Every structure is written in structure tokens, then in C-alpha cells.
């Protein structure tokens, strides 16, 4: 599977090579730089430190990194031409870009950050190859080695400085984000007993959309039409699942279903959600404390503050703590539409996770949740699926409210299909109560929505803003959108600019 990836204008070939048995390796065709040239580059690095004046503000400001790279590249090119006047321009460019990546970035790791097939990058120590998690092949060893533990420590410090923090022997743990928005975690030796460790979880450069999810059978258009109905009419929806099961991706897929005239506030630890430009959206992110322990902004801070921002919809990246959950569920009960993710593997487990420590929400508050969608990751087959769609049903037992799961749809692994498991006794009743729509009108609405989703899949309307444009037009002039779709017209008719 050969391909090309680039970093700072340098493009390299990538090959996935078969290893022992079924194990494969990720092979990046790096330029062959001889030891003498590497020694010269180290000399030039010392000169660059003297020649290029960098202020403390520039080091800490991620918004000026590109301009800083340009300055370094310009001066590095001049120094190289003086020292190696006979070097070809293309060779000069490769060497200059290596200098810039090593001094201001993460060296050859920058290439991995730009490969859209990679989800995770792991540096375990200087004696092991860098490993990656590939979307198609799973865990792979690369041919990239970080030469020394001090270089891994240097990369950790670069990541820390960008968020105004430090990682030291006294503070050997770091949770931060890169300039690209990717999440980075570092653990220093001896806490990591093999050596310094860095783990980078990448966010999607080209986010998944509902079209992708239906096309790759993560979900079907019938389920998504029900979720769309719930999103349109302000039902509260929770997305559950295990680690890396696709919870945040599904949440991102759902959000374009929100009508464009409603104010959306998202609250995350790291910006992962990417909404269409047509939505009225305010993204908020938490902030870690500085080395003195000051300046921290927590999920709770942002959640409480968001209630003063006149939101129509509140999206919480993940429900983890009791106080966050209490405020979130109170928001549901005071009329706000709320969406969030929870670590749980089934609808029943979601209920137990919410009512027991550490979240420990009062069971009666769960009645405000109208729909629970559970994601599942099949590691053996390398697929993600909507595992269950259900609702929380409440009943009174001995004066106390008890909540139990009602599974409406479930995934059957043997045939790899999502099938109906039961009937809804709450969701459609709530839609009817909120909208006044009859059962037949709700079913007609669902058929229209499913028709639109199938049309988008057939015509490969999958970019975030293209999906957003179809949704926006549907809310403004549904008859026109349905007319185009019933005629099976060219998608350009809907996607042309306003």
C-alpha cells in the first residue's frame, strides 16, 4: 500500500511491508543523510540558535509557529549555501526542512502526524522503534527510531512549552496538545521504567460525516434518520462506548442535524469536534493549570459559564465527574438540549455508570435522556459499529425511581447487521409531545430523512460543509431539497453557493 505523506513541503513515500506471519511494518522512505552531513547539520543548529532571535512569547504562541519556521528556513538556507555551495537546490531544501523539523518540531514524527491513516503515535523509548496505530492495519512498527532519551525529553519539552507548562523529574507527567490540535501525553523515566514515553492521539483532519458512517456500515440510514429526528426536535441524546469505539466521531456526525438558527456550545478537553460553517457554534476548551497551579479552567467551569451564554444546545465532550453530570442533567431539566459521551459498553451499563460512583447522578434525573446510542469496536475485524440504540425507562418501586434499559435496535455480529430488537415506549411519545406530530406524520418525516441520507451516500456528499449545506437547505426549504432528491438530480444543485 504505497502512498505519499509530507511535512514542511518535503514529500516522502510510505510502504506497508509484510513482516513475520501476519505482522506488518510501516516503512517511511526517509532521505539517506550521511554521518558527515549530520555532523554539519548539528553545527548549523548551533549557529541558528545564535542567528535567529526568538522571544519567549513566540516560543509559547502556537499561532506564530509557521512564521517562525519560515525565519529559521530562510537563515538555515543561507548558512547551508555558504558551507555547501555545490549542493543541489532540492538537496538543500531537504536539509533545511530537516533542520526546521528537528529544532521547532518533532523531527521525523512530523511525517507521521500528516498521515491521515494514522490514529495513534507511540514513542516507548530510544531503544524501540516508533509504533503507530493504522486505521486499516492496526498496530504497526515503523522504521523510525528516536536516537537518544534526551531527544525524547526534548520533544516532551517542546510539547510542554507550547501550552505554557513544564515536564521535569519532579513533574514527570504531561497531558497537553500539539499545535495541530492532536492530544499528547508524556511520561518520563523512571516513572516509565523503559525510558521516556510519548503518546500522541491524532484528531481527524478530514472528519467523518454521516455519509461515511452509512457507507462503511458503522450505522444504517434508518438509525441515523431516528437520531436526526431527535436532534431536530431537541431530544437529549447520550453516546456510549468503550475506549476508541467512535463515541466522539458519532457525536460529530450527529451535530450537523441541529437546525442552523440555534446557538450551539461545545465543551471539550481538546478540540475534536468539527461542525459545518452553517451552524451557530461556540467551541470552548478546558485549560490545565500553569506550573504554579494557577489558571486552570475545568469542564465544570465551562459548563456553568455556558448556561449564561443563552445556549440552545450544549455538547459535553465526556461525562466523567459527579459535579459535571449534575449540572448537565439539571440543564436538561431546565429546558436545554444536551448531548454528551459516556464510557459504557451497553445501554444497561450506561445507566449503572451514571448512577454509581464516581459520577453518581440521582436516578430520577436520567428520565431526561431520550435516547442512548452505544458504539462498539470489533478489534479482530477492525470495524466500529453502532451496537445498541435504546432508551431509559423509569418506574417507581417502593417510593423510589428505578431506571431500566429498553433496547430498540442492536447489532448482530454474526451477520454484521443492525436489527430491530424491541419497540420504543418513550422516544416517539416524547417527539409527539414536543411537536404535536401524529405517529403517521413522524413516520413520514423519518422516511423523508432516510431518503435524503441515502441520496447523500449514493452521490458521495461527504465533506462536513457539504453535509451541513444539505441540512441547512432542508430546514429552510424542505420541499426544494426533497424535490431535488426525488428527481435524483445532480448534487451540485444543492451544494452550489447561496
N, C-alpha and C positions, 0 to 999 in steps of 0.2 A: 504494500500500500504506500507507494511513494507520494510525497507531497512537498510543498514548499512553505516555510514559515520565515518571518522576517523580524528583525529588531534593529531599530535605528538605521533603516534604509539598506541593511545587509540581508539578502535572501539566501537561505540555505535549504538543501534537500533533506527530507526525512524519509527513512525507510523503517518499516516494521519487519524485523527479521525473525524467522523461526529459531527457537533455541532448543534445549533438550526436551524431548517429548512434546508437550503442548505449550511449553513456556515460550513466550516471545520477548524480543528485546526491541527497544525504541532506539534507533540509531540516527543521530544527528550528524550530518556530514560537515563537520567543522573545518575551517581552513587550517592547513598544516603550517604552524609557525615554529620555526627552528629556535633552539635554545639561545643562540646568539641574538636573534631578533627579540626574543622575550626579555633578555637582559637589557637590551637597548630601550624597550618599552618601559621597563622599570625606572631607568634613568630619566626618561621623558616625564614619567609620572611625578618625580621629584621636582622637575623644572616647572611643570604645570601648577603644582601647589604654590610655588613662588610667584609665577607669572599671572595666574588668574586670581584676582581678589574676590573672595566670596564672603558676603556678610552673614552673620548669624541668622538674620531674618530670611535670607534666601535659602539657607540650609533647611530651615523649618517650614518654608512655604511651598507646598506641593504644586501650587499654581504656576510657579516660575521655573519648574524643572526643565521644561523644553527650551526656554531661553538660555538657561544655564548650560545645557548640553550644547547648544549652538556656540556659545562662547568658548567652551572647552574644545570643541571640534575645530573651530577656526584657528585657535592658537596652537593646538596639537598638530594640525596640518602644516603650519609654518615651520614648527620645530622639526618635524619629520623631513620636510623637503630640504632643510639645511643639513641634516645628518645623513639622509639617504637621497641625494639629488637625482639619482638614476632610477629611482623606484617608479613603476608604472602607476598612473592615476588610480586604477582600480585596486591595486595593492595598497596604495596609500590610504584609500577610503576604508578598506577592511581593517587596517591597523589603527586608524583614527577612531573608528567606531568601537574597536575592542577597548581602547583606552577610555573612551567615554563610558562604556558599559561597566568596566571594572571600577572606575572612580566614582561614578554617580549612580550606578545601578547595581544589579545583582549578577554581573558577568554573563556567562552563557545561560544562566537561568532565565534571562530576558527572552530568549528564543522560546523557551517552554511556556512562558506567560502569554505569548502571542499565538500559540497553537490552540485553535478553538476545539480540538478533540480532547484536550486535557482538562480534567476536573480538579485534580489534586497534584501537588508537587511536594515531595518529601526529601529533605536532606537529613540523614541519620547520623553521619559522622564523616570525617575526612577519609576514612578507610573503606567506605562503602560507596557504590555508585548512587547517584541521584535516582530516586524512583518516582514514577508518575502513575496516576490512575487515568486510564484512557477510556473514553466513552464507549468504544467498541470492544476493546480487548481486556479491559480491567487493569490490574496492577502489572506494570512493566518496569524492567530495569533499563536505564538509559546508559549511554556511553560517556556521560558527563560525570566527572569527579571534581569535588572541591579539594584543592591540593593540601590545605592545612586547616587545622582547627581555628587558627587565628583569622583565616579568611571567612569561615562561617560566622565567627564572632563579629567580624567587621560587617558582614551582611545584616546580622541582627541589629547592630548599632545603626546602620543606615535606615532600616525599617523603623526603629525606635525614634530616631531623630525627626523623622517625617511627621510623627504625631506628638512631638514635644515630650518624649519620655526617654528613660534610660533603662538599659538592661545590664546589670552588673552581678558580681558574685553575691552581693547582698540582696539584690532583686533579680533572681535568675529566671523569672517567668515574664513573658511578654505576650500580650494579646493586642494586636493592632491591625491596621490595614495599609496596603500599599497605595502609591499614587494612582494606580489603575483601579482601585476600589476593591481589590482582592483581599481576603481575610488572611492574616499571617499570625502564626503562633511560634514562639521560640522558647526553648528550654536549654539552659546552659549546663555544662559539666560542673560539678559531679552529680547534680540532680538527674540529668540524663547520663547514665553511667558509661555509655559507649563513647560519648562525645557530644558536642553542641548539636542541637537538633532544631530544624526549621520546618514547619508545615504550612503550606500555602493552599488555601481553598479558593479556587477561581470563581468569579461570578460570570454569568453568560454574557459575552459581548453581543451576541445576537439572540435575545431572549426567546424562549419557547412561547408559542401562541396556541390558541385553541385549535387551529388548523393542524399544527404539528402533533398535538396530543391525540386528535382523532385519527390522523393519518398513520401514526405509528402504533395505534391500538392501545394507547395508555388509557383511553376512555372512549366511549362512543357518543354520537351526536344526540342520542336520546337522553343520556345522563346530563350532558352539557346544556341541553335545552331546559332541563329542570333547574340546574344551577343558575342559568341565565334568568329564568322566571323569578327565582328567589332574589337574585341581585337587583333586578329591575324594580321589584316591589318591596325592597328594603327589609328582607328577611335576614336574620342573623345566622351566619354560617361559620362553623369551625372546620379546619382541615387538620386531620391527624395523620400520624405515620411514624415510622422509625427513622433513625439517622439516615440521611441521604436517600430517602424514599421518594422525594419530589414534592414535599409539602409546600415549600416556598414557590416552586415552579408552578404548581397548580394554582396557588393564590394569585400569582402574577397573570396566569392565563384567565382567571375569573374576572379580574378587576376591570378590563375594558367593557364588561357588560353593564357597568354603572352608567346611568344617564349623564350626559355631558354638562348638565346645568346644576350639578350637585358638587359641593365642596368636599374633597377627599383629603384626609390627613393620614399619612403612613408614619409609623414609628418603628425603627429598626436599630439594631446594634451596628450593622454595616449596611450601606445601601445595596440592596439586591433587587428590589422591585423596580420595574421599568414600565411606566404607563404611557399610553399614546398621548401625543401632544394635544389632542382634542379634549382631554379631561382637565377638570379644575382641581389641580393636585398640589398639595404642600408636603414634600417629604421631610421628615425630621429624623435625625440620628443621635444616638447617645454619645457621650464623651467620657473617656476614662480620666481619673484624677491625674494631676501633674506629679512630679517627683516629691513635692511637699504634701501630697494628699489632698490638694485643693482643686476646685473647678470641675468636679465630676457632675455629669448630667445623666441621670438614670432613666430607665423606661418609665418609672413611676412619675418622675418629674415631668417628662414629656406628655404622658397620658393625662395627668391632671391639667397641665397647661393647655392641651389640645381641646379640652372641654370649654375653654374660654375663647376659642377661635371660631366659634359657630360652625362646627363640622356637621355635614350631613352623613358622612361615612367615616368611621375610624378603623384603621387596619393596624393591628399589633403584630409585629414580626413573629414573636413567640411568647406564649404564656408560660412563665417559669415560677413566679413567686406569688405568695398569697395576696400581698397588698396590690400587686398589679392586677391580678384576677378579680379581686373585689371591686376595684374601680371600674374595670372593664365591664363586669356583669351589671354593676349599678348603672353604667352608661346605657346598656341595653334596656334596662327597665325604665330609664328616663327618656326613651324615645330615639336614641341614636342607633344607627345601623352599624353593627360591629362585625369584624372578621379577624380571625387570628389562627395561629397554628399551635398544635399541642403534640408533644411526644407521646404517642399511644398507638397500639397496633390494631385495635378494633374499636367499634362504637362502644361496646361494653367497657373496654379498658379505658377509653376516653373519659367515661363517667367516673370510674374509680380513680383515675389520675387527678381529676378535677376536685373530687370531694375529699380526698385523703391528702396528708402532708406530702410535699411541702406546700402545695397550692391550697388545699383545704377550703374550698368555697362551700358556702351553705347550700345544701342540696336543692332547696326550693328555688335558688337563683338560676339553676340550669334550665328551668322551664322557658327561659328567654331565648334559648338556642333553638332555631327552627330546623336546621339541617346540619348533619355531620358527615363529612366526606373523608374516607380513610385511604391513604396511599400505601402501596406495598412495593418493595423492591425484591425481585427474584434474582438473587446473586448468581445462581447457577446459569440461568439463561441470559443474564444481563439485561433484564427488562424491568420497567416500572409500570404498575397498573393501579387504577382505582380499585381498591379491594372491597370496600363496603360503602354504601350510601344509606344513611339511617337517620333516625330522629330520636329525641329523648322524650319518653312518655312519663308523666308524673301521676302518682296516685297517693291517696292518704292512707297511712297504716298506723293505727293507734295514736292518732293525733299528729303524726309526723309525715312530711312529704317524702316519698321514695321515688326515685327516678330509675327507669329501666330502659334498655335499648330496644328499638324497633327497626330491624334491618329491612330495607325496601329493595335494595339491589346488592348483589355480591358477585365477586369474580370467581369463576370456576377454573382452577389451574389446569385441569386435565384437558379441557377443550379451548383454554385461553379465551374465554368469553365472559362478558358481564351479563348476568341474567337477573330477572326479577325474582326476588325471594319472598316478598310479602307486599302488603298494601299499606299506603300511608294513612294514618289516622289523625295526623296533626298538620303536616306541612300544607297540603292543599286547602284544608279548612282555614288555616291562617291566611293564605293568599286570598281566599274568598272573603274572609272577614275584613282584610285590609283594603280590598279593591272593589268588592261588590260584584266581581265576575262570577258567573254561574259555572258549574262543572263543565258544561259543553263549551263555554267561551274559553275557559282555561285550557282545555284540550286542543281547541282550535289555535290558540296562541302558541302552545307548545309545538304543534305541527308546523306553524309558520317559522318558528325559531329553528327547528330541526332542518327545515328546508334551506334556510339561509346558511346554516353551518355546513350542510352537505355541499351546497354550491361553492362555498369558500374552499372546501377541501378539493373539490373537483377542479376548480380554477386556480388552485395553489395561491390563494390570497393569504399570505402567512406573515408578512412583516408587521411589527407591532402597530405602526401608524396606519397601515392599510386596513388591518382588522378594526382599529379604532375608528377609521373613516366610515366603514360599513355600519358599525354600531351607531355612530353619531347620526348618519343619514337615516337609519331605521327609526331612531327616536324622534327625529324631526319630521320625516315624511315616509312613514312605513309603507304606504301604498306604492310609492315610486320604487322603493327598494324591492318589494315583492314582485312588482311588475317586471323589473329587470331580471330577477331570478326566475320567475315563471317562464320568461322567454328564453332563459339560458343565454342571456346576452354577454357580450364581451365585458370582463371585469373592469375595463378602463372606463366604462360608462359610470360606474360608481366611484372609482378611485381618482377620477380627474379632479383637479383643484377646484375649490369653491370660487 
